Amino acid sequence: MQFMLMINEDESAYAGPGGAALMEATLAGHMKLAEDLVAAGIPFSGERLKPAATATTVRSDNGTVTLHDGPFAETHEELGGFYIIDVPGLDEALEWARRIPVPRGGVEVRPVWPMGPQG
């Protein structure tokens, strides 16, 4: 079963004194997590996203489509990246989500809705 692990974090954690070192440590943690997923035989994919300031949101309201600068939600946390993992169930997905390095924020775990006849 596939799960998407969405990394929601406060981008400001990487600003100011110590921000570069924190970013380096966080990225090292992601590299270690990827190595551990491979070692465990867990199929996965994932990507880091550019800062929220680069986002554009397409919104639809009863057929009227509008464009908005920035991320979808009003929040102090932005979607910073994601993993898609294929594990037997939610318990295993949560185990992996707990290992994602997030200095300030959280990880949303959501099942992927399969396309096609199984969905």
Secondary structure as UniProt FT lines:
FT   STRAND          2..9
FT   HELIX           11..14
FT   TURN            17..18
FT   HELIX           19..39
FT   TURN            40..41
FT   STRAND          44..48
FT   HELIX           52..54
FT   STRAND          56..61
FT   TURN            62..63
FT   STRAND          64..69
FT   STRAND          78..86
FT   HELIX           90..98
FT   STRAND          105..111
FT   TURN            117..118
//
